[in-house]
Amino acid sequence: MSNIVADLAMEYNRPMINPRSITITGTNAVVPLSATALTAKWVQVVTPAANGASVFIGGPEVAAGVGFEIPKGWAGQLFPPISELLELYDLSQINVYISTGDKLDVLYGG
């Protein structure tokens, strides 16, 4: 088995645990979940109950009141695990609008 095939096989069989986290504090601006390319097999976003407003998430069109709404204190939104070997979520391509002072907790892994 070539090294590339062995590496891909190991990657595919890697447990999808090892969660990591990011907390983003809002500034009334649209920002990506990550400023640089960061890939994951699964992503979950959670809005704390202490937030004053909903968070909006989506692609480049996200703005205040535009995108998928995640209400404050909601258990979160899961981007489910991707089973395809080479497909990953790129956190730098997922944008959020968060009101000033509010937070968004981002868990990701795989």
N, C-alpha and C positions, 0 to 999 in steps of 0.2 A: 504494500500500500504506500503510495507516495505521501510525502509530508503534508501536502495540501489536503489530500483526502483525509488523512489522519486528523489534521487540525480541524477540518470541518466536522468530522464525526464527533470529536471531543466537544466542539462548540454546540452541536445539536443536542448532545446528551447532557450538557451542563445543567445542573438543577436551576430552576427558575426562582430560586430564593435569592439570597444575597441582596436584600433591598437596600437602597440608598435613598437619601432624602435631600430635598432643597426646600427652603422656606423663602418665598418671595414677598417682599413688603411693597404694597402699592404706592404709586405716585400719580394717579390719574392719567396714566399713559399705557399704551400697548407695548408689551415686552414679550420676548420669547421665553419659554420655560428654561432655556439655557442660552447664554450669549454665544457659545461655541457649539460645534457639532457634538452631540452627545446622544448615543443610541441606546435603546432598551427594548427588550422583548415585551414588556408590559409597563403601563404607567397608571397611577391613580392620583387624582387631585382631590384635596379635601379643604373645605372652607371652615375656619373656626367659627364657633357660635358667637364669639366676641366681635366679629366683623360688623360693620355698619351697613353694608350693602352686598348685593350679589356680585359674583365674579363672572366674567364672560370669557369663553374660551373658543378657539377655532383657528382658522387660517389667517391670511393677511387682511381680511375684511373686518376683523374684530374691532369693536369700539364700545364705548359706554352704551349699553342697551342693545348691542348687536353681537350675535354669536350664540353659542349654547350657554344658557344661564345656569350657573351653579349657585343656588341660594345660600345665604350665610348659615352656618351650622349644619349644612347638609353632609351626610355621611360620605359623599364624594362621587366622583365619576371615574369609572374604570375603563381604560383603554385595554381590552383583553389581551392575554398572551397571544402572540403570533406564532403559529406552528410551523410556518415555512422556514426553512433553514437559513436563508440569507435575508429575510425581510425583518426590518426593525423599525421602530418609531424613532424619528430624529427629533429630540426635544427642542432643537433650535428652529424647527419648522412649525411648532405649536405655539400660538400666540395667546396671550391673556390680557384682559383689561381689569385692573384692580384699583379700587378707589384709594386715595391717599390714606396711609396708615393701616388699611386692611391687609390681611395676609392670605397667602395660599400655600398650603403644604403639598409638596409634590413627592410622591414615593415612586420609585422606578427600580427595575432590576432585570435580571436575565442576561 
